[in-house]
Amino acid sequence: MTTLNPQKLSVTYRQGVTALHPVICRKYTLTHSDETAELFLFVDHQFATDQIGPMRDEVFAEWLQKDGACMLYVYVFVGNENIDKSIQAIRYTIFKKEMPLALQAIRYGDQMFFKRYSPLDSAPIFVHFHSNDPNFHTIEYFGTPSMYA
């Protein structure tokens, strides 16, 4: 697993979201620069769609509540009918390989939030890989945030 370099992570809280509030409706958008290896984490009430690049390799995550329990639900775009299956296979493999780094960035970047709401460190993380191909359209369990601290 690639280890997070905190000096390469930039965190931006937007639209009234703070390091501690809110819990539900807290959304993360993680993007990166291929040239500098910098990571950019945006924490907001909505996904930072203005940060989506042409490669569509951003990671979206949000806190959801189901049956009274919180979970961190993550979304990545693997492909659609406009993206060849072989490219989708590569994207799926890369997303799976790099997901621990993305989760480290979210956990580290929002560490004050996790300290304040420590039970969320034990919440399950589910990653939804979006694709029109059923081989790559999956929802997978990725442990808990505490695994990425």
Disulfide bonds with the S-S distance in Angstrom:
none
